[in-house]
Amino acid sequence: MRDASTASLTDRVDALEQAVELSSAYVDPTTVAAARASITKARSRMGHGLDHTVIALAGSTGVGKSSLFNALVGSDVSDVGVRRPTTGVAHAAIWGDGPGAGDRLLDWLAIGRRHHVTTSEPGRSGLILIDLPDFDSTEASNRAEVDRLVELVDAMVWVTDPQKYADQALHDDYIRPLAGHGEVLHFVINKIDTVPADQRDAVVADLHRRLVDDGVADPHVHAASVLAGDGLADVDGVITDAVDLRRAVVDRLGADLREVASTLAPTGSSDGVSKQARRDLIDRLGRAAGADDAGEIVAAQFRKDGRMAMGWPPVQLVERLRRRHPISELPRASASPVARSEIDLALRDVAEAASSDLAPPWPTAVRSVAAERSPDLTSRLTSVTQSTARTATKRPTWWGPVAALQRFVTLVAIVGALWLLVVAVLGGFFQLDTDPLLIDTPGWEWIPLPSLLVLGGLLVGLLLALIVKIPVNIGATRRGGRARKLLLGGVADIVDETVIADIDTVLAERSQINDHLAAVTQ
């Protein structure tokens, strides 16, 4: 059973250690350091096994603690009263096989004053009983020694008396902080013989009530009188049971682990980024990336490119004279100060929505991982808008033949115009007979071929430009819608890969911490 208890305790310590390691990135360093110290203490104490049970008698000055210690040991091994010369030094009595029994454990406890009890009394083998200094001594070293050993011993018997059981220092400084260790706490009201017999139960009940108010569940309160010899059997039975069951070590360390776990345990719940919050984030980041204007910009660029590729030559000339291309506005959208501000606000809002029901420090952790993505998001949103811009500028394959036809008819018009120019120059400047160039040239009825080439080329080019304008406009509308959808899709991918993935990672680690702490507190 002891092996099983030790194995279970080892598993709980391991689980706590994993929880602490995961928590270290989120919980304040002081809490993490305290948790690690508790783990170290637990492993050290477990390293000394369960063969010995360390029980400390603690109390204030004059309550008869040392007298009770001597009574339990069976000899005057601890000095009593104001003449006690070992102020600030704990005294240990060890029951075991041989004079060296328990010394290794006492070395770990740093207790030098030791008394080995040579008795075959059943139920005491493996007991180490410690008489602690008075915690209310005027010597600061006394208090420091009590505080140190209270953290290390397996079980405690707090000794008080009818006058001091309500001492505020006892309850505030020791009982309340140790309230979760009720399994290893026992309380003795010594000098009960100084209270009238009909009032003793009321004194015990009053201390019991105060302990419950302190947070001790089902406190164990015993009345005794070392001087009269009353109640000592009950106290002795408590100690004997603790040693016989070998549960004190497990109970104490288990209570310590639960206490540490309570300081780390996340409270509240979160399902992560909701679908609505994700949609809102994508929309806001899409606006920052220029998604709202992307459709119009891409459509305008598409129409512009169509006019330049297949438009009427005069229109093409005008388009080429325009310096600014609408598509050039798109990649710069997410790099503007306004866009960066919108990105920051969107990240903050989605983090707050995902962590609104969580207790500290988790809302801060979620906000931090989201905020850290802001520079990366700005860069990636700019990249996705550039990618969208490149995709949007790709021309349909059917533009090629139409553009070639437009160039051909334009060339035809140019040939006709040059022909007419030659005729005009030869006839006007050189005074040559140009009739053969026109009259003998094929034509259509009364229109000579050069004029037909000019007029036909210009008219066909204009008609072609007007005809292709219809599919270009339709294509521009579709291309604009597709560009906006493509841009929002790219933003969605970025959001899933970065912000939501980071938030999910934090919440997943929080869930893992909860799972580990559940194993600690089982």
C-alpha positions as CSV (number, residue, x, y, z in Angstrom):
1,M,0.0,0.0,0.0
2,R,2.9,2.3,0.8
3,D,4.5,1.6,-2.6
4,A,1.2,2.4,-4.3
5,S,0.8,5.6,-2.3
6,T,4.3,6.7,-3.2
7,A,3.7,5.9,-6.8
8,S,0.5,7.8,-6.8
9,L,2.2,10.8,-5.1
10,T,5.1,10.6,-7.6
11,D,2.6,10.8,-10.5
12,R,0.9,13.8,-8.9
13,V,4.3,15.5,-8.5
14,D,5.1,14.8,-12.1
15,A,1.7,16.2,-13.2
16,L,2.3,19.3,-11.1
17,E,5.7,19.8,-12.6
18,Q,4.3,19.6,-16.1
19,A,1.6,22.1,-15.2
20,V,4.2,24.4,-13.8
21,E,6.4,24.2,-16.9
22,L,3.4,25.0,-19.1
23,S,2.3,27.8,-16.7
24,S,5.7,29.4,-16.6
25,A,5.0,31.4,-19.8
26,Y,1.9,32.9,-18.4
27,V,1.9,33.0,-14.6
28,D,4.0,35.5,-12.7
29,P,7.5,34.4,-11.8
30,T,6.9,34.5,-8.1
31,T,4.1,32.0,-8.2
32,V,6.1,29.7,-10.5
33,A,9.2,29.9,-8.3
34,A,7.0,29.0,-5.2
35,A,5.5,26.1,-7.1
36,R,8.9,24.8,-8.2
37,A,10.1,25.1,-4.6
38,S,7.2,22.9,-3.4
39,I,8.0,20.3,-6.1
40,T,11.6,20.2,-5.0
41,K,10.5,19.9,-1.4
42,A,8.1,17.1,-2.2
43,R,10.7,15.1,-4.2
44,S,13.3,15.6,-1.4
45,R,10.8,14.4,1.3
46,M,9.7,11.4,-0.9
47,G,13.4,10.6,-1.4
48,H,13.5,9.7,2.4
49,G,10.7,7.2,2.0
50,L,7.7,6.6,4.3
51,D,9.5,4.6,7.0
52,H,9.5,7.7,9.3
53,T,6.7,10.1,10.1
54,V,7.7,13.5,11.3
55,I,5.2,15.1,13.7
56,A,5.8,18.6,15.2
57,L,4.4,20.1,18.4
58,A,3.9,23.8,17.8
59,G,2.5,26.5,20.1
60,S,3.1,29.8,21.8
61,T,4.9,30.5,25.0
62,G,3.6,29.0,28.2
63,V,1.0,26.6,26.8
64,G,2.8,23.5,28.0
65,K,4.1,22.3,24.6
66,S,7.4,21.1,26.0
67,S,5.7,19.4,28.9
68,L,3.5,17.6,26.5
69,F,6.5,16.6,24.4
70,N,8.2,15.1,27.5
71,A,5.1,13.3,28.5
72,L,4.8,11.7,25.0
73,V,8.5,10.8,25.0
74,G,8.3,9.4,28.5
75,S,11.3,11.4,29.9
76,D,12.3,15.0,30.5
77,V,14.3,15.5,27.3
78,S,13.1,19.0,26.5
79,D,13.6,21.8,29.0
80,V,10.5,23.4,30.3
81,G,9.8,27.0,31.2
82,V,11.7,30.3,31.0
83,R,15.0,28.5,31.9
84,R,15.0,26.6,28.6
85,P,18.5,27.1,27.2
86,T,17.8,26.1,23.6
87,T,15.6,29.0,22.4
88,G,15.2,28.9,18.7
89,V,16.4,25.3,18.4
90,A,14.1,22.4,17.7
91,H,14.4,19.2,19.6
92,A,13.7,15.8,18.1
93,A,12.9,12.5,19.6
94,I,13.3,9.4,17.4
95,W,11.7,6.0,17.8
96,G,13.4,3.4,15.6
97,D,15.9,0.6,15.2
98,G,19.3,1.7,16.5
99,P,20.8,5.0,17.4
100,G,21.2,6.1,13.7
101,A,17.5,5.6,12.7
102,G,16.0,8.7,11.1
103,D,19.3,10.7,11.2
104,R,19.4,11.1,7.4
105,L,15.9,12.6,7.5
106,L,16.8,14.8,10.4
107,D,19.8,16.0,8.5
108,W,17.5,17.1,5.8
109,L,15.3,18.9,8.4
110,A,18.5,20.5,9.8
111,I,17.7,19.5,13.4
112,G,20.8,18.9,15.4
113,R,19.3,18.2,18.9
114,R,18.2,14.6,18.8
115,H,17.1,12.0,21.4
116,H,16.8,8.4,20.4
117,V,14.1,6.7,22.4
118,T,15.0,3.1,23.3
119,T,11.6,1.5,23.8
120,S,9.7,-1.4,22.3
121,E,6.4,0.5,22.6
122,P,4.2,-0.7,19.7
123,G,3.0,1.8,17.2
124,R,5.9,4.2,17.7
125,S,8.6,2.7,15.4
126,G,9.5,5.3,12.8
127,L,8.1,8.3,14.7
128,I,10.1,11.5,14.8
129,L,8.5,13.9,17.3
130,I,9.7,17.5,17.2
131,D,9.4,20.1,19.9
132,L,9.4,23.4,18.0
133,P,10.4,26.7,19.5
134,D,7.7,29.1,20.6
135,F,6.3,30.9,17.6
136,D,5.6,34.1,19.6
137,S,9.0,34.4,21.2
138,T,10.7,37.8,21.2
139,E,13.6,36.1,19.4
140,A,13.2,36.5,15.7
141,S,15.2,33.3,15.1
142,N,12.5,31.3,17.0
143,R,9.8,32.4,14.6
144,A,12.0,31.8,11.6
145,E,12.8,28.2,12.8
146,V,9.1,27.5,13.4
147,D,8.2,28.9,9.9
148,R,10.9,26.8,8.3
149,L,9.9,23.5,9.9
150,V,6.2,24.0,9.6
151,E,6.8,23.8,5.8
152,L,8.7,20.6,6.1
153,V,7.2,18.3,8.7
154,D,4.6,15.7,7.9
155,A,2.0,16.5,10.5
156,M,1.5,19.1,13.2
157,V,-0.1,19.1,16.7
158,W,-0.9,22.7,17.6
159,V,-0.8,23.1,21.4
160,T,-2.7,25.9,23.1
161,D,-4.5,26.5,26.3
162,P,-7.8,28.0,27.5
163,Q,-6.3,31.5,27.6
164,K,-4.5,31.5,24.2
165,Y,-6.6,29.3,21.9
166,A,-8.1,32.4,20.3
167,D,-4.7,34.1,19.8
168,Q,-5.0,36.1,16.6
169,A,-1.4,35.4,15.6
170,L,-2.0,31.7,15.8
171,H,-5.0,31.8,13.5
172,D,-3.9,34.5,11.1
173,D,-0.3,33.5,10.6
174,Y,-0.5,29.7,10.8
175,I,-4.0,28.1,10.9
176,R,-5.5,29.9,8.0
177,P,-2.5,29.5,5.6
178,L,-2.5,25.8,6.5
179,A,-6.3,25.3,6.4
180,G,-6.1,23.0,3.4
181,H,-3.9,20.6,5.3
182,G,-6.7,19.5,7.7
183,E,-5.7,15.8,7.4
184,V,-2.4,16.4,9.1
185,L,-3.4,19.1,11.6
186,H,-4.4,18.3,15.2
187,F,-5.2,20.7,18.0
188,V,-4.7,20.2,21.7
189,I,-6.1,22.5,24.4
190,N,-3.7,21.9,27.3
191,K,-4.3,22.8,30.9
192,I,-8.0,22.0,30.5
193,D,-8.0,21.3,34.2
194,T,-7.9,25.0,34.8
195,V,-11.4,25.3,33.3
196,P,-14.5,24.3,35.3
197,A,-15.7,20.8,34.2
198,D,-19.1,22.1,33.0
199,Q,-17.4,24.7,30.7
200,R,-14.7,22.5,29.1
201,D,-16.9,21.2,26.3
202,A,-17.8,24.9,25.4
203,V,-14.1,25.8,25.2
204,V,-13.4,22.8,22.9
205,A,-16.5,23.7,20.8
206,D,-15.4,27.4,20.6
207,L,-12.0,26.4,19.3
208,H,-13.6,24.0,16.8
209,R,-15.8,26.8,15.5
210,R,-12.9,29.2,15.1
211,L,-11.0,26.5,13.2
212,V,-13.9,26.0,10.9
213,D,-14.0,29.7,10.3
214,D,-10.3,29.6,9.5
215,G,-11.1,27.1,6.7
216,V,-10.1,23.8,8.4
217,A,-12.5,21.1,7.4
218,D,-13.6,18.8,10.2
219,P,-10.8,19.9,12.7
220,H,-9.5,17.5,15.3
221,V,-9.6,19.2,18.7
222,H,-8.5,17.4,21.9
223,A,-8.6,18.5,25.5
224,A,-5.7,17.5,27.8
225,S,-3.9,18.3,30.9
226,V,-0.3,17.3,31.2
227,L,-0.2,18.2,34.8
228,A,-3.3,16.2,35.7
229,G,-2.6,13.5,33.1
230,D,-6.0,14.0,31.5
231,G,-6.4,13.5,27.7
232,L,-2.9,12.3,27.1
233,A,-4.1,9.0,25.8
234,D,-6.1,10.7,23.1
235,V,-3.1,12.7,21.9
236,D,-0.9,9.6,22.1
237,G,-3.5,7.7,20.0
238,V,-3.5,10.5,17.4
239,I,0.3,10.2,17.0
240,T,0.2,6.4,17.1
241,D,-2.4,6.2,14.4
242,A,-0.5,8.6,12.2
243,V,2.6,6.5,12.5
244,D,0.8,3.2,12.1
245,L,-1.1,4.2,9.0
246,R,2.0,5.8,7.4
247,R,-0.4,8.3,5.8
248,A,1.0,11.6,7.2
249,V,3.7,12.0,4.5
250,V,1.3,11.3,1.7
251,D,-1.4,13.5,3.2
252,R,0.9,16.4,3.9
253,L,2.6,16.4,0.5
254,G,-0.8,15.8,-1.1
255,A,-2.2,18.9,0.7
256,D,0.9,20.9,-0.4
257,L,0.4,19.8,-4.0
258,R,-3.3,20.7,-3.9
259,E,-2.4,24.1,-2.4
260,V,0.1,24.8,-5.2
261,A,-2.4,23.5,-7.8
262,S,-5.0,26.0,-6.5
263,T,-2.6,28.9,-7.2
264,L,-2.1,27.8,-10.8
265,A,-5.6,26.4,-11.6
266,P,-7.2,28.4,-14.4
267,T,-10.8,29.5,-13.8
268,G,-13.5,30.4,-16.3
269,S,-14.0,28.9,-19.7
270,S,-13.5,29.7,-23.3
271,D,-14.4,28.0,-26.6
272,G,-11.8,30.0,-28.4
273,V,-12.5,32.4,-31.3
274,S,-16.2,32.0,-32.3
275,K,-17.2,31.8,-35.9
276,Q,-18.8,35.2,-35.7
277,A,-15.6,36.7,-34.1
278,R,-13.6,35.1,-36.9
279,R,-15.8,36.5,-39.6
280,D,-15.6,40.0,-38.0
281,L,-11.8,39.7,-37.8
282,I,-11.5,38.7,-41.4
283,D,-13.8,41.5,-42.5
284,R,-11.8,44.1,-40.5
285,L,-8.4,42.8,-41.7
286,G,-9.8,42.6,-45.2
287,R,-10.7,46.3,-45.0
288,A,-7.2,47.1,-43.7
289,A,-5.9,45.1,-46.7
290,G,-8.1,47.1,-49.1
291,A,-10.7,44.4,-49.7
292,D,-13.6,46.9,-49.8
293,D,-11.9,48.9,-52.6
294,A,-10.2,45.9,-54.2
295,G,-13.2,45.1,-56.4
296,E,-13.6,48.6,-57.8
297,I,-9.8,49.1,-58.2
298,V,-9.3,45.8,-60.0
299,A,-12.4,46.3,-62.2
300,A,-11.1,49.8,-63.1
301,Q,-7.7,48.4,-63.9
302,F,-9.3,45.6,-66.0
303,R,-11.2,48.2,-68.0
304,K,-8.1,50.3,-68.4
305,D,-6.1,47.4,-69.6
306,G,-8.8,46.4,-72.0
307,R,-8.9,49.9,-73.5
308,M,-5.1,49.9,-73.8
309,A,-5.0,46.5,-75.4
310,M,-8.1,46.5,-77.7
311,G,-9.4,50.1,-77.6
312,W,-9.7,52.6,-80.5
313,P,-6.2,54.0,-81.2
314,P,-7.1,57.5,-80.0
315,V,-8.4,56.1,-76.7
316,Q,-5.3,54.0,-76.4
317,L,-3.2,57.1,-76.8
318,V,-5.1,58.9,-74.0
319,E,-4.8,55.9,-71.7
320,R,-1.0,55.9,-72.2
321,L,-0.8,59.5,-71.3
322,R,-2.3,58.8,-67.9
323,R,0.5,58.1,-65.4
324,R,-1.3,56.5,-62.4
325,H,-2.7,53.0,-62.7
326,P,-5.6,52.2,-60.3
327,I,-4.1,48.8,-59.3
328,S,-1.0,50.6,-57.9
329,E,-3.2,51.8,-55.0
330,L,-4.0,48.2,-53.8
331,P,-0.7,46.9,-52.4
332,R,-0.2,50.0,-50.3
333,A,-3.5,49.7,-48.5
334,S,-2.4,47.5,-45.5
335,A,0.8,49.5,-45.0
336,S,-0.9,52.8,-44.1
337,P,-1.0,54.1,-40.5
338,V,-4.8,53.9,-40.6
339,A,-4.7,50.3,-41.7
340,R,-2.1,49.4,-39.0
341,S,-4.3,51.0,-36.4
342,E,-7.3,49.0,-37.6
343,I,-5.2,45.8,-37.5
344,D,-4.2,46.5,-33.8
345,L,-7.8,47.2,-32.8
346,A,-9.1,44.1,-34.6
347,L,-6.6,41.9,-32.8
348,R,-7.4,43.4,-29.5
349,D,-11.1,42.9,-29.9
350,V,-10.9,39.3,-31.1
351,A,-8.6,38.5,-28.2
352,E,-10.9,40.1,-25.7
353,A,-13.9,38.2,-27.1
354,A,-12.0,34.9,-26.8
355,S,-10.9,35.5,-23.3
356,S,-13.7,37.5,-21.7
357,D,-14.8,34.6,-19.4
358,L,-11.3,33.7,-18.3
359,A,-9.7,34.8,-15.0
360,P,-6.2,36.3,-14.9
361,P,-3.6,35.8,-16.2
362,W,-5.2,34.2,-19.3
363,P,-6.9,37.2,-20.8
364,T,-3.5,39.0,-20.8
365,A,-1.9,35.9,-22.3
366,V,-4.4,35.7,-25.1
367,R,-4.1,39.5,-25.8
368,S,-0.4,39.3,-25.8
369,V,-0.1,36.5,-28.4
370,A,-2.6,38.3,-30.6
371,A,-0.9,41.7,-30.3
372,E,2.5,40.1,-31.1
373,R,1.1,39.2,-34.6
374,S,0.4,42.8,-35.6
375,P,3.8,43.5,-37.4
376,D,3.7,40.1,-39.1
377,L,0.1,40.6,-40.1
378,T,0.8,44.0,-41.7
379,S,3.6,42.4,-43.8
380,R,1.5,39.4,-44.8
381,L,-1.6,41.4,-45.6
382,T,0.6,43.6,-47.8
383,S,1.9,40.5,-49.5
384,V,-1.5,39.0,-50.1
385,T,-2.7,42.3,-51.6
386,Q,0.3,42.3,-53.9
387,S,-0.5,38.7,-54.9
388,T,-4.1,39.7,-55.5
389,A,-2.9,42.6,-57.6
390,R,-0.7,40.4,-59.8
391,T,-3.5,37.9,-60.2
392,A,-5.9,40.7,-61.1
393,T,-3.6,42.1,-63.9
394,K,-3.5,38.8,-65.8
395,R,-5.2,39.3,-69.1
396,P,-7.7,36.8,-70.6
397,T,-6.4,34.8,-73.5
398,W,-9.0,36.1,-75.9
399,W,-7.6,39.5,-75.7
400,G,-4.6,38.5,-77.7
401,P,-6.4,37.8,-81.0
402,V,-8.7,40.8,-80.6
403,A,-5.7,43.1,-79.9
404,A,-3.9,41.7,-83.0
405,L,-7.0,42.4,-85.1
406,Q,-7.1,45.9,-83.7
407,R,-3.4,46.4,-84.5
408,F,-4.1,45.0,-88.0
409,V,-6.9,47.4,-88.8
410,T,-4.9,50.2,-87.3
411,L,-2.0,49.3,-89.6
412,V,-4.5,49.2,-92.6
413,A,-5.6,52.7,-91.7
414,I,-2.0,53.9,-91.4
415,V,-1.1,52.3,-94.8
416,G,-4.1,54.1,-96.4
417,A,-3.1,57.4,-94.7
418,L,0.5,57.1,-95.9
419,W,-0.7,56.4,-99.4
420,L,-2.8,59.5,-99.3
421,L,0.1,61.4,-97.9
422,V,2.3,60.3,-100.8
423,V,-0.3,61.4,-103.3
424,A,-0.6,64.8,-101.6
425,V,3.1,65.4,-101.5
426,L,3.7,64.3,-105.0
427,G,0.8,66.3,-106.4
428,G,1.2,69.4,-104.3
429,F,4.9,69.8,-103.6
430,F,6.4,68.3,-106.7
431,Q,3.5,69.2,-109.1
432,L,3.4,65.7,-110.5
433,D,0.4,63.9,-112.1
434,T,-1.0,61.7,-109.3
435,D,-4.1,60.6,-111.0
436,P,-2.7,57.2,-111.9
437,L,-2.0,56.6,-108.2
438,L,-5.7,57.1,-107.4
439,I,-7.6,56.3,-110.6
440,D,-5.8,53.1,-111.5
441,T,-5.9,51.9,-107.9
442,P,-8.7,49.5,-107.0
443,G,-11.4,50.8,-104.7
444,W,-15.1,50.6,-103.9
445,E,-17.3,52.5,-106.3
446,W,-16.1,56.1,-106.1
447,I,-13.9,55.7,-103.1
448,P,-10.2,54.9,-103.9
449,L,-8.4,52.2,-102.1
450,P,-6.2,54.5,-99.9
451,S,-9.3,56.4,-98.6
452,L,-11.1,53.1,-98.1
453,L,-8.2,51.8,-96.1
454,V,-8.1,54.8,-93.9
455,L,-11.9,55.0,-93.3
456,G,-12.3,51.2,-93.1
457,G,-9.4,50.8,-90.7
458,L,-10.7,53.6,-88.4
459,L,-14.4,52.5,-88.5
460,V,-13.6,48.8,-88.0
461,G,-11.3,49.7,-85.1
462,L,-14.0,51.9,-83.5
463,L,-16.6,49.3,-84.0
464,L,-14.3,46.6,-82.6
465,A,-13.6,48.8,-79.6
466,L,-17.3,49.3,-79.0
467,I,-18.1,45.6,-79.4
468,V,-15.3,44.3,-77.0
469,K,-16.3,47.0,-74.4
470,I,-19.3,44.8,-73.5
471,P,-17.4,41.7,-72.5
472,V,-14.7,43.8,-71.0
473,N,-17.2,45.5,-68.6
474,I,-18.7,42.1,-67.8
475,G,-15.3,40.7,-67.2
476,A,-14.3,43.7,-65.1
477,T,-17.3,43.2,-62.8
478,R,-16.5,39.5,-62.4
479,R,-12.8,40.1,-62.0
480,G,-13.5,42.7,-59.3
481,G,-15.7,40.4,-57.3
482,R,-13.2,37.6,-57.7
483,A,-10.4,39.8,-56.6
484,R,-12.3,40.8,-53.4
485,K,-13.1,37.2,-52.7
486,L,-9.5,36.1,-53.4
487,L,-8.2,38.8,-51.1
488,L,-10.6,37.9,-48.3
489,G,-9.7,34.2,-48.8
490,G,-6.0,35.1,-48.4
491,V,-6.8,37.1,-45.3
492,A,-8.8,34.2,-43.9
493,D,-5.9,31.9,-44.4
494,I,-3.5,34.3,-42.7
495,V,-6.0,34.7,-39.8
496,D,-6.3,30.9,-39.3
497,E,-2.5,30.4,-39.6
498,T,-1.5,33.1,-37.2
499,V,-4.0,34.8,-34.8
500,I,-6.5,32.0,-34.3
501,A,-3.7,29.4,-34.3
502,D,-1.8,31.3,-31.6
503,I,-4.9,31.9,-29.5
504,D,-5.9,28.2,-29.8
505,T,-2.3,27.2,-28.8
506,V,-2.6,29.3,-25.6
507,L,-6.1,27.9,-24.8
508,A,-4.9,24.4,-25.5
509,E,-2.0,24.8,-23.1
510,R,-4.4,26.2,-20.6
511,S,-6.5,23.0,-21.1
512,Q,-3.4,20.9,-20.6
513,I,-2.6,22.7,-17.4
514,N,-6.1,22.0,-16.2
515,D,-5.8,18.3,-17.0
516,H,-2.4,18.1,-15.2
517,L,-3.8,19.9,-12.2
518,A,-6.8,17.6,-12.1
519,A,-4.4,14.7,-11.8
520,V,-2.7,16.6,-8.9
521,T,-5.9,17.2,-7.0
522,Q,-7.6,13.8,-7.5
